[in-house]
């Protein structure tokens, strides 16, 4: 674009606006003491509930390590037996809950 006296006012307005916008941002920085904005994260109530559940699951229930040790010992000694009826009942209940 050729700059002439006739369109020089347009150029001044355009570049003048850019300069004033940048000076406004520097003025804002001075007003806030040069600090930068900090991002905030707001979690939904569902997410907060999931975090509570996760924290609860991470805690080991009382007596669990003793029960695991006893089961390991039974398996190593060949004395552990699986109750097929209990397994089938749990599997059926699990899948019925998924369907319903």
C-alpha atoms as a printed R data frame, in Angstrom:
    type eleno elety resid chain resno       x       y      z
1   ATOM     1    CA   UNK     A     1   0.000   0.000  0.000
2   ATOM     2    CA   UNK     A     2   1.324   3.371 -0.920
3   ATOM     3    CA   UNK     A     3   1.192   5.813  1.954
4   ATOM     4    CA   UNK     A     4   0.190   9.274  0.943
5   ATOM     5    CA   UNK     A     5  -1.001  12.281  2.843
6   ATOM     6    CA   UNK     A     6  -4.615  11.289  2.224
7   ATOM     7    CA   UNK     A     7  -4.376   7.821  3.762
8   ATOM     8    CA   UNK     A     8  -1.736   8.601  6.373
9   ATOM     9    CA   UNK     A     9  -4.465   9.289  8.934
10  ATOM    10    CA   UNK     A    10  -5.714   5.697  8.503
11  ATOM    11    CA   UNK     A    11  -2.210   4.366  9.082
12  ATOM    12    CA   UNK     A    12  -1.793   6.527 12.171
13  ATOM    13    CA   UNK     A    13  -5.109   5.334 13.571
14  ATOM    14    CA   UNK     A    14  -4.275   1.681 12.936
15  ATOM    15    CA   UNK     A    15  -0.779   1.749 14.389
16  ATOM    16    CA   UNK     A    16  -1.793   4.206 17.061
17  ATOM    17    CA   UNK     A    17  -4.454   1.749 18.304
18  ATOM    18    CA   UNK     A    18  -1.916  -1.060 18.463
19  ATOM    19    CA   UNK     A    19   0.483   1.066 20.436
20  ATOM    20    CA   UNK     A    20  -2.201   2.183 22.868
21  ATOM    21    CA   UNK     A    21  -3.330  -1.437 23.376
22  ATOM    22    CA   UNK     A    22   0.201  -2.520 24.254
23  ATOM    23    CA   UNK     A    23   0.642   0.440 26.567
24  ATOM    24    CA   UNK     A    24  -2.632  -0.485 28.302
25  ATOM    25    CA   UNK     A    25  -1.356  -3.988 29.014
26  ATOM    26    CA   UNK     A    26   1.876  -2.592 30.442
27  ATOM    27    CA   UNK     A    27  -0.186  -0.181 32.572
28  ATOM    28    CA   UNK     A    28  -2.186  -3.116 33.929
29  ATOM    29    CA   UNK     A    29   1.039  -4.940 34.808
30  ATOM    30    CA   UNK     A    30   2.238  -1.922 36.707
31  ATOM    31    CA   UNK     A    31  -1.067  -1.671 38.587
32  ATOM    32    CA   UNK     A    32  -0.897  -5.316 39.662
33  ATOM    33    CA   UNK     A    33   2.736  -5.032 40.616
34  ATOM    34    CA   UNK     A    34   3.921  -7.079 37.646
35  ATOM    35    CA   UNK     A    35   2.270 -10.248 38.921
36  ATOM    36    CA   UNK     A    36   0.855 -12.674 36.451
37  ATOM    37    CA   UNK     A    37  -2.571 -14.237 36.487
38  ATOM    38    CA   UNK     A    38  -2.797 -17.661 38.059
39  ATOM    39    CA   UNK     A    39  -4.882 -20.445 36.561
40  ATOM    40    CA   UNK     A    40  -7.525 -21.976 38.790
41  ATOM    41    CA   UNK     A    41  -8.986 -25.456 38.623
42  ATOM    42    CA   UNK     A    42 -12.494 -26.140 39.854
43  ATOM    43    CA   UNK     A    43 -13.448 -29.783 40.200
44  ATOM    44    CA   UNK     A    44 -17.007 -30.981 39.871
45  ATOM    45    CA   UNK     A    45 -18.653 -32.725 42.807
46  ATOM    46    CA   UNK     A    46 -18.442 -36.030 40.916
47  ATOM    47    CA   UNK     A    47 -14.692 -35.662 40.530
48  ATOM    48    CA   UNK     A    48 -14.328 -34.788 44.200
49  ATOM    49    CA   UNK     A    49 -16.316 -37.914 45.093
50  ATOM    50    CA   UNK     A    50 -14.038 -40.024 42.885
51  ATOM    51    CA   UNK     A    51 -10.986 -38.593 44.641
52  ATOM    52    CA   UNK     A    52 -12.467 -39.498 48.032
53  ATOM    53    CA   UNK     A    53 -13.189 -43.027 46.813
54  ATOM    54    CA   UNK     A    54  -9.641 -43.370 45.507
55  ATOM    55    CA   UNK     A    55  -8.170 -42.178 48.813
56  ATOM    56    CA   UNK     A    56 -10.374 -44.639 50.699
57  ATOM    57    CA   UNK     A    57  -9.334 -47.502 48.423
58  ATOM    58    CA   UNK     A    58  -5.653 -46.692 48.938
59  ATOM    59    CA   UNK     A    59  -6.021 -47.275 52.655
60  ATOM    60    CA   UNK     A    60  -5.594 -50.937 53.507
61  ATOM    61    CA   UNK     A    61  -8.543 -52.428 55.388
62  ATOM    62    CA   UNK     A    62  -7.776 -53.867 58.808
63  ATOM    63    CA   UNK     A    63  -6.677 -57.497 58.659
64  ATOM    64    CA   UNK     A    64  -6.238 -57.603 54.895
65  ATOM    65    CA   UNK     A    65  -2.513 -58.371 54.944
66  ATOM    66    CA   UNK     A    66  -3.097 -61.236 57.396
67  ATOM    67    CA   UNK     A    67  -5.871 -62.653 55.193
68  ATOM    68    CA   UNK     A    68  -3.651 -62.439 52.106
69  ATOM    69    CA   UNK     A    69  -0.801 -64.178 53.933
70  ATOM    70    CA   UNK     A    70  -3.152 -66.964 55.032
71  ATOM    71    CA   UNK     A    71  -4.472 -67.428 51.491
72  ATOM    72    CA   UNK     A    72  -0.924 -67.543 50.087
73  ATOM    73    CA   UNK     A    73   0.012 -70.174 52.629
74  ATOM    74    CA   UNK     A    74  -3.040 -72.296 51.738
75  ATOM    75    CA   UNK     A    75  -2.212 -72.039 48.028
76  ATOM    76    CA   UNK     A    76   1.447 -72.994 48.589
77  ATOM    77    CA   UNK     A    77   0.428 -75.978 50.715
78  ATOM    78    CA   UNK     A    78  -2.211 -77.072 48.187
79  ATOM    79    CA   UNK     A    79  -5.024 -76.700 50.732
80  ATOM    80    CA   UNK     A    80  -6.848 -73.832 49.032
81  ATOM    81    CA   UNK     A    81 -10.117 -74.885 47.426
82  ATOM    82    CA   UNK     A    82 -12.402 -72.817 45.274
83  ATOM    83    CA   UNK     A    83 -16.111 -72.918 46.030
84  ATOM    84    CA   UNK     A    84 -17.604 -73.053 42.536
85  ATOM    85    CA   UNK     A    85 -21.086 -72.157 43.755
86  ATOM    86    CA   UNK     A    86 -19.843 -68.944 45.387
87  ATOM    87    CA   UNK     A    87 -17.891 -67.975 42.272
88  ATOM    88    CA   UNK     A    88 -20.933 -68.617 40.031
89  ATOM    89    CA   UNK     A    89 -23.175 -66.652 42.400
90  ATOM    90    CA   UNK     A    90 -20.810 -63.654 42.389
91  ATOM    91    CA   UNK     A    91 -20.441 -63.753 38.597
92  ATOM    92    CA   UNK     A    92 -24.197 -63.959 38.073
93  ATOM    93    CA   UNK     A    93 -24.817 -61.073 40.466
94  ATOM    94    CA   UNK     A    94 -22.142 -58.975 38.754
95  ATOM    95    CA   UNK     A    95 -23.630 -59.440 35.295
96  ATOM    96    CA   UNK     A    96 -27.207 -58.972 36.498
97  ATOM    97    CA   UNK     A    97 -26.166 -55.620 37.980
98  ATOM    98    CA   UNK     A    98 -24.660 -54.641 34.605
99  ATOM    99    CA   UNK     A    99 -27.869 -55.509 32.739
100 ATOM   100    CA   UNK     A   100 -30.264 -53.818 35.177
